[in-house]
């Protein structure tokens, strides 16, 4: 859980492809139907990739947002990206942090390492 954001949300949220998607207290596709949400963000159905996908991904990685789909990546994909390239400076994104397929992200990481949510051992969530 993030108690204080390390960086503020992208100023371009108004351009986010997900902005018009309807979420209710009973159903939020970005937290409950991840394969569909990933496909939506990445333009698999309509050919339109979210225009702020990269900024959204960096926001999620720096703020250690663990649940849901952010930046066109699932929880496992983001965990793998952070496992390969951990935070160096609290407010500085890594150049390696970019969108990638889940297969590319998890390549070379033992699957069991990704099943546990301990990729931030030693970091506090100030």
Rosetta constraint file for C-alpha pairs under 8 A:
AtomPair CA 1 CA 64 HARMONIC 7.84 0.50
AtomPair CA 1 CA 65 HARMONIC 7.39 0.50
AtomPair CA 1 CA 66 HARMONIC 7.90 0.50
AtomPair CA 1 CA 125 HARMONIC 7.19 0.50
AtomPair CA 2 CA 63 HARMONIC 6.71 0.50
AtomPair CA 2 CA 64 HARMONIC 6.97 0.50
AtomPair CA 2 CA 65 HARMONIC 7.23 0.50
AtomPair CA 2 CA 125 HARMONIC 5.49 0.50
AtomPair CA 2 CA 126 HARMONIC 7.34 0.50
AtomPair CA 3 CA 125 HARMONIC 5.93 0.50
AtomPair CA 3 CA 126 HARMONIC 5.88 0.50
AtomPair CA 4 CA 125 HARMONIC 6.91 0.50
AtomPair CA 4 CA 126 HARMONIC 5.50 0.50
AtomPair CA 5 CA 63 HARMONIC 5.76 0.50
AtomPair CA 5 CA 126 HARMONIC 7.89 0.50
AtomPair CA 6 CA 62 HARMONIC 6.44 0.50
AtomPair CA 6 CA 63 HARMONIC 5.52 0.50
AtomPair CA 6 CA 90 HARMONIC 6.64 0.50
AtomPair CA 6 CA 91 HARMONIC 5.90 0.50
AtomPair CA 6 CA 126 HARMONIC 7.97 0.50
AtomPair CA 7 CA 59 HARMONIC 6.84 0.50
AtomPair CA 7 CA 62 HARMONIC 7.01 0.50
AtomPair CA 7 CA 63 HARMONIC 6.85 0.50
AtomPair CA 7 CA 91 HARMONIC 6.21 0.50
AtomPair CA 8 CA 59 HARMONIC 7.53 0.50
AtomPair CA 9 CA 13 HARMONIC 7.60 0.50
AtomPair CA 9 CA 56 HARMONIC 7.77 0.50
AtomPair CA 9 CA 59 HARMONIC 6.29 0.50
AtomPair CA 10 CA 55 HARMONIC 6.29 0.50
AtomPair CA 10 CA 56 HARMONIC 6.92 0.50
AtomPair CA 10 CA 59 HARMONIC 7.27 0.50
AtomPair CA 12 CA 16 HARMONIC 7.02 0.50
AtomPair CA 12 CA 52 HARMONIC 7.08 0.50
AtomPair CA 13 CA 19 HARMONIC 7.58 0.50
AtomPair CA 13 CA 52 HARMONIC 7.53 0.50
AtomPair CA 14 CA 19 HARMONIC 6.88 0.50
AtomPair CA 15 CA 19 HARMONIC 7.49 0.50
AtomPair CA 15 CA 51 HARMONIC 6.73 0.50
AtomPair CA 15 CA 52 HARMONIC 6.99 0.50
AtomPair CA 16 CA 50 HARMONIC 6.08 0.50
AtomPair CA 16 CA 51 HARMONIC 6.34 0.50
AtomPair CA 16 CA 52 HARMONIC 5.87 0.50
AtomPair CA 16 CA 53 HARMONIC 7.83 0.50
AtomPair CA 17 CA 41 HARMONIC 6.98 0.50
AtomPair CA 17 CA 49 HARMONIC 7.92 0.50
AtomPair CA 17 CA 50 HARMONIC 5.01 0.50
AtomPair CA 17 CA 51 HARMONIC 6.98 0.50
AtomPair CA 17 CA 52 HARMONIC 7.99 0.50
AtomPair CA 18 CA 41 HARMONIC 7.38 0.50
AtomPair CA 18 CA 50 HARMONIC 7.79 0.50
AtomPair CA 22 CA 28 HARMONIC 7.50 0.50
AtomPair CA 23 CA 27 HARMONIC 5.86 0.50
AtomPair CA 23 CA 28 HARMONIC 4.49 0.50
AtomPair CA 23 CA 29 HARMONIC 6.87 0.50
AtomPair CA 24 CA 28 HARMONIC 6.02 0.50
AtomPair CA 27 CA 32 HARMONIC 6.91 0.50
AtomPair CA 28 CA 32 HARMONIC 5.88 0.50
AtomPair CA 28 CA 33 HARMONIC 7.72 0.50
AtomPair CA 29 CA 33 HARMONIC 4.86 0.50
AtomPair CA 29 CA 34 HARMONIC 6.78 0.50
AtomPair CA 29 CA 36 HARMONIC 7.50 0.50
AtomPair CA 29 CA 37 HARMONIC 6.10 0.50
AtomPair CA 30 CA 34 HARMONIC 5.86 0.50
AtomPair CA 30 CA 37 HARMONIC 5.38 0.50
AtomPair CA 30 CA 68 HARMONIC 5.42 0.50
AtomPair CA 30 CA 69 HARMONIC 5.23 0.50
AtomPair CA 31 CA 67 HARMONIC 6.83 0.50
AtomPair CA 31 CA 68 HARMONIC 4.24 0.50
AtomPair CA 31 CA 69 HARMONIC 6.50 0.50
AtomPair CA 32 CA 68 HARMONIC 7.52 0.50
AtomPair CA 33 CA 37 HARMONIC 6.20 0.50
AtomPair CA 34 CA 38 HARMONIC 5.91 0.50
AtomPair CA 34 CA 68 HARMONIC 6.98 0.50
AtomPair CA 34 CA 69 HARMONIC 6.31 0.50
AtomPair CA 34 CA 74 HARMONIC 6.60 0.50
AtomPair CA 35 CA 39 HARMONIC 6.17 0.50
AtomPair CA 35 CA 74 HARMONIC 7.88 0.50
AtomPair CA 36 CA 40 HARMONIC 6.07 0.50
AtomPair CA 37 CA 41 HARMONIC 6.19 0.50
AtomPair CA 37 CA 69 HARMONIC 6.64 0.50
AtomPair CA 37 CA 72 HARMONIC 7.57 0.50
AtomPair CA 38 CA 42 HARMONIC 6.15 0.50
AtomPair CA 38 CA 69 HARMONIC 6.51 0.50
AtomPair CA 38 CA 72 HARMONIC 4.95 0.50
AtomPair CA 38 CA 73 HARMONIC 6.04 0.50
AtomPair CA 38 CA 74 HARMONIC 6.72 0.50
AtomPair CA 39 CA 43 HARMONIC 6.08 0.50
AtomPair CA 39 CA 44 HARMONIC 5.07 0.50
AtomPair CA 39 CA 45 HARMONIC 6.98 0.50
AtomPair CA 39 CA 72 HARMONIC 7.52 0.50
AtomPair CA 40 CA 44 HARMONIC 6.29 0.50
AtomPair CA 40 CA 45 HARMONIC 6.74 0.50
AtomPair CA 40 CA 49 HARMONIC 7.87 0.50
AtomPair CA 40 CA 72 HARMONIC 7.91 0.50
AtomPair CA 41 CA 49 HARMONIC 5.83 0.50
AtomPair CA 41 CA 50 HARMONIC 5.34 0.50
AtomPair CA 41 CA 53 HARMONIC 7.25 0.50
AtomPair CA 41 CA 71 HARMONIC 7.25 0.50
AtomPair CA 41 CA 72 HARMONIC 4.93 0.50
AtomPair CA 42 CA 47 HARMONIC 7.92 0.50
AtomPair CA 42 CA 48 HARMONIC 7.07 0.50
AtomPair CA 42 CA 49 HARMONIC 4.63 0.50
AtomPair CA 42 CA 50 HARMONIC 6.45 0.50
AtomPair CA 42 CA 72 HARMONIC 5.68 0.50
AtomPair CA 43 CA 47 HARMONIC 4.49 0.50
AtomPair CA 43 CA 48 HARMONIC 4.36 0.50
AtomPair CA 43 CA 49 HARMONIC 4.38 0.50
AtomPair CA 43 CA 50 HARMONIC 7.13 0.50
AtomPair CA 44 CA 48 HARMONIC 7.63 0.50
AtomPair CA 44 CA 49 HARMONIC 7.96 0.50
AtomPair CA 49 CA 53 HARMONIC 7.38 0.50
AtomPair CA 52 CA 56 HARMONIC 6.04 0.50
AtomPair CA 52 CA 71 HARMONIC 7.64 0.50
AtomPair CA 53 CA 57 HARMONIC 6.14 0.50
AtomPair CA 53 CA 70 HARMONIC 7.82 0.50
AtomPair CA 53 CA 71 HARMONIC 4.41 0.50
AtomPair CA 53 CA 72 HARMONIC 6.22 0.50
AtomPair CA 53 CA 99 HARMONIC 7.75 0.50
AtomPair CA 54 CA 58 HARMONIC 6.26 0.50
AtomPair CA 54 CA 71 HARMONIC 5.87 0.50
AtomPair CA 54 CA 98 HARMONIC 6.37 0.50
AtomPair CA 54 CA 99 HARMONIC 6.50 0.50
AtomPair CA 55 CA 59 HARMONIC 6.11 0.50
AtomPair CA 55 CA 71 HARMONIC 7.15 0.50
AtomPair CA 56 CA 60 HARMONIC 6.27 0.50
AtomPair CA 56 CA 70 HARMONIC 6.00 0.50
AtomPair CA 56 CA 71 HARMONIC 4.60 0.50
AtomPair CA 57 CA 61 HARMONIC 6.15 0.50
AtomPair CA 57 CA 70 HARMONIC 5.53 0.50
AtomPair CA 57 CA 71 HARMONIC 3.81 0.50
AtomPair CA 57 CA 72 HARMONIC 7.24 0.50
AtomPair CA 57 CA 73 HARMONIC 7.39 0.50
AtomPair CA 57 CA 97 HARMONIC 7.96 0.50
AtomPair CA 57 CA 98 HARMONIC 7.40 0.50
AtomPair CA 57 CA 99 HARMONIC 7.23 0.50
AtomPair CA 58 CA 62 HARMONIC 5.98 0.50
AtomPair CA 58 CA 71 HARMONIC 7.56 0.50
AtomPair CA 58 CA 93 HARMONIC 6.48 0.50
AtomPair CA 58 CA 97 HARMONIC 6.84 0.50
AtomPair CA 58 CA 98 HARMONIC 7.72 0.50
AtomPair CA 59 CA 63 HARMONIC 6.02 0.50
AtomPair CA 60 CA 64 HARMONIC 5.71 0.50
AtomPair CA 60 CA 65 HARMONIC 4.91 0.50
AtomPair CA 60 CA 66 HARMONIC 7.78 0.50
AtomPair CA 60 CA 70 HARMONIC 6.23 0.50
AtomPair CA 60 CA 71 HARMONIC 7.54 0.50
AtomPair CA 61 CA 65 HARMONIC 6.47 0.50
AtomPair CA 61 CA 78 HARMONIC 6.90 0.50
AtomPair CA 61 CA 82 HARMONIC 7.09 0.50
AtomPair CA 62 CA 87 HARMONIC 7.35 0.50
AtomPair CA 62 CA 90 HARMONIC 7.14 0.50
AtomPair CA 62 CA 91 HARMONIC 6.77 0.50
AtomPair CA 62 CA 92 HARMONIC 7.69 0.50
AtomPair CA 62 CA 93 HARMONIC 6.74 0.50
AtomPair CA 66 CA 75 HARMONIC 6.02 0.50
AtomPair CA 66 CA 78 HARMONIC 7.91 0.50
AtomPair CA 66 CA 79 HARMONIC 7.74 0.50
AtomPair CA 67 CA 75 HARMONIC 5.95 0.50
AtomPair CA 68 CA 74 HARMONIC 6.63 0.50
AtomPair CA 68 CA 75 HARMONIC 6.23 0.50
AtomPair CA 69 CA 73 HARMONIC 5.58 0.50
AtomPair CA 69 CA 74 HARMONIC 4.98 0.50
AtomPair CA 69 CA 75 HARMONIC 6.57 0.50
AtomPair CA 70 CA 74 HARMONIC 6.97 0.50
AtomPair CA 71 CA 99 HARMONIC 7.14 0.50
AtomPair CA 72 CA 99 HARMONIC 7.18 0.50
AtomPair CA 73 CA 77 HARMONIC 5.71 0.50
AtomPair CA 73 CA 78 HARMONIC 6.22 0.50
AtomPair CA 73 CA 99 HARMONIC 7.15 0.50
AtomPair CA 73 CA 100 HARMONIC 7.79 0.50
AtomPair CA 73 CA 101 HARMONIC 7.75 0.50
AtomPair CA 73 CA 102 HARMONIC 7.53 0.50
AtomPair CA 74 CA 78 HARMONIC 6.30 0.50
AtomPair CA 74 CA 102 HARMONIC 7.76 0.50
AtomPair CA 75 CA 79 HARMONIC 6.09 0.50
AtomPair CA 76 CA 80 HARMONIC 6.12 0.50
AtomPair CA 76 CA 102 HARMONIC 7.50 0.50
AtomPair CA 76 CA 114 HARMONIC 6.61 0.50
AtomPair CA 76 CA 115 HARMONIC 7.93 0.50
AtomPair CA 77 CA 81 HARMONIC 6.24 0.50
AtomPair CA 77 CA 101 HARMONIC 7.49 0.50
AtomPair CA 77 CA 102 HARMONIC 5.05 0.50
AtomPair CA 77 CA 105 HARMONIC 5.78 0.50
AtomPair CA 77 CA 106 HARMONIC 6.82 0.50
AtomPair CA 78 CA 82 HARMONIC 6.21 0.50
AtomPair CA 78 CA 105 HARMONIC 7.94 0.50
AtomPair CA 79 CA 83 HARMONIC 6.00 0.50
AtomPair CA 79 CA 114 HARMONIC 6.67 0.50
AtomPair CA 79 CA 117 HARMONIC 7.88 0.50
AtomPair CA 79 CA 119 HARMONIC 6.99 0.50
AtomPair CA 80 CA 84 HARMONIC 6.16 0.50
AtomPair CA 80 CA 105 HARMONIC 5.55 0.50
AtomPair CA 80 CA 106 HARMONIC 5.45 0.50
AtomPair CA 80 CA 109 HARMONIC 7.39 0.50
AtomPair CA 80 CA 114 HARMONIC 6.64 0.50
AtomPair CA 81 CA 85 HARMONIC 6.03 0.50
AtomPair CA 81 CA 86 HARMONIC 7.84 0.50
AtomPair CA 81 CA 97 HARMONIC 6.78 0.50
AtomPair CA 81 CA 105 HARMONIC 5.78 0.50
AtomPair CA 81 CA 106 HARMONIC 7.73 0.50
AtomPair CA 82 CA 86 HARMONIC 4.79 0.50
AtomPair CA 82 CA 87 HARMONIC 7.23 0.50
AtomPair CA 82 CA 119 HARMONIC 7.11 0.50
AtomPair CA 83 CA 119 HARMONIC 6.09 0.50
AtomPair CA 85 CA 94 HARMONIC 7.22 0.50
AtomPair CA 85 CA 96 HARMONIC 6.98 0.50
AtomPair CA 85 CA 97 HARMONIC 7.51 0.50
AtomPair CA 87 CA 92 HARMONIC 7.77 0.50
AtomPair CA 87 CA 93 HARMONIC 7.42 0.50
AtomPair CA 87 CA 94 HARMONIC 7.15 0.50
AtomPair CA 88 CA 92 HARMONIC 7.41 0.50
AtomPair CA 88 CA 94 HARMONIC 7.74 0.50
AtomPair CA 89 CA 93 HARMONIC 7.83 0.50
AtomPair CA 93 CA 97 HARMONIC 6.94 0.50
AtomPair CA 100 CA 104 HARMONIC 6.20 0.50
AtomPair CA 100 CA 105 HARMONIC 6.29 0.50
AtomPair CA 101 CA 105 HARMONIC 6.22 0.50
AtomPair CA 102 CA 106 HARMONIC 6.10 0.50
AtomPair CA 103 CA 107 HARMONIC 6.04 0.50
AtomPair CA 106 CA 110 HARMONIC 7.93 0.50
AtomPair CA 106 CA 111 HARMONIC 7.62 0.50
AtomPair CA 109 CA 113 HARMONIC 7.03 0.50
AtomPair CA 109 CA 114 HARMONIC 7.67 0.50
AtomPair CA 110 CA 114 HARMONIC 7.17 0.50
AtomPair CA 111 CA 115 HARMONIC 6.76 0.50
AtomPair CA 112 CA 116 HARMONIC 7.23 0.50
